């Protein structure tokens, strides 16, 4: 199963909206087939592994990181392919949270006389597909908030200057976070201050062996309540599709409608959502992204929007890169959170701490996401 998980991880940047799945077929003590899912619409991991195993799949043990599908999607049911191959046993890391499967694949195998064990390395399998699980169970993406800061928790100088706090190794690491995400979200303040492209540039990566053709560009989402972005923003350059989210009231106005048409003429999709407080209704936006089959959402925004996501309880994971520098008390804070006393502090649970070049990367989960 450990090997199957390694194989599944090879689809880290490519499988959306499908889950990352790996499969290993073992006859006696010999691995006779391996496979992983690469892209939606292409054969699933079980199909690749069974093809490689051929007749040796009969009576074998099959290890798969996710319950074999039992429904017709872009491809046929993997449960049926396994039944036809007649292995003696199938070991499944976790049940599929997709309501179209949800135990049906396991039941189909057992009905065919195949022994099925479930739950081997389940924690590792779940960690590989947090976005798919979130979308299937909550109807919204897994939300990862990325922040870069100094040792004293500052993200930009008072003037807005922020390039560069962290080193090139951390910036490459962020590129990999972008690559595994189905969408990247930022706010108009960041776009006006930094004019970022927000795309994935695998040709600049110096570590890893991933084929650049396997890395797809995520959807870039701009929260721009008043539609202040201009059509010449770098965000609208090469690097995937762009979705601009404005307040529906603004889009309904003559001036807002005209600005929206200017963006649409550039091939940019513009939608309107209700306001909530001083910003866009993020719950409605998360639901919209769920409908668009976004599994993992990476928030790369300023202190205000990042703070709003955290304050609303809509962040699942925090990735913080800390540089060994001090920026002083006049610099801008990490996030804007309206916390008045210790009772209102936001608890997190550390999952990983490591060096990335000269910087430190901390990964923590918000308690509701555990």
C-alpha angles and dihedrals in degrees: 000000000000089000090048089054090050089053092047090054089062086075092053094118101032119040102078129163085022123068124258107256135175131189136194127188116205126192108191104314095335128095105226101171140023134178146156136195113255109174140004110267093028125099117291124243094264092054093052092047094047092048090053092046095048113171090353089075089075108102092001131128116249121204116198129172096219132032110273111258118253101192137074112254125142086324135029125272114287090208089065091049090053093048089052092050091052103215115179095230140014121201114201124194096205142354116257111256090206106113088220088065111018098144098332093105091052091047091051091053093048091047087057091055096257116139112235129195120188132195106041108148088347093158092057091047092051091048089057094057109032092141097051090048092048094049093048096046103031104023092237138083128269102259119219117187114205120200134173120201148159122254088267092055100256124143104185141003118263088262091057095254110147109152110142122000096144129043132257093265091059091047090053089049089054089052088060091050088053092048094055092047124090090210140015120210128202138159134244091251091063092046093050093045102041107014092216125188093215092202135128117257108186092167087073095053114113098185132057132033104250118145107245090221088063094059112089126196115252124228109269112221121196120194103209110158097184097032094243095153116111124225092244095062114132088236088075094055126096117315113086138302124326129213118194116199117202133168110277090230090059093049090052092057120089093241094046092046090053092050090049092052090053090056093044089054085064091054094260119142114227123191135174127228132177121271122248116194109314095341147037119302099263094190089059090047093051089051090050091052090049090055087051088057095247107164102180124025120195115204111208102170143125128277094275100052094036089050091049091053091050094043091052091054090242099123120091103179136024122206111190124185111198120196122205094245137100119225101181138237095290093061122097121272128248095250136351107240124165096226116152102177143009092269088068097053116128112238121213134182117227114232103172140005122185146147117262105186107305092338135080122236118203123188117195136170126222109239095246089060095057 
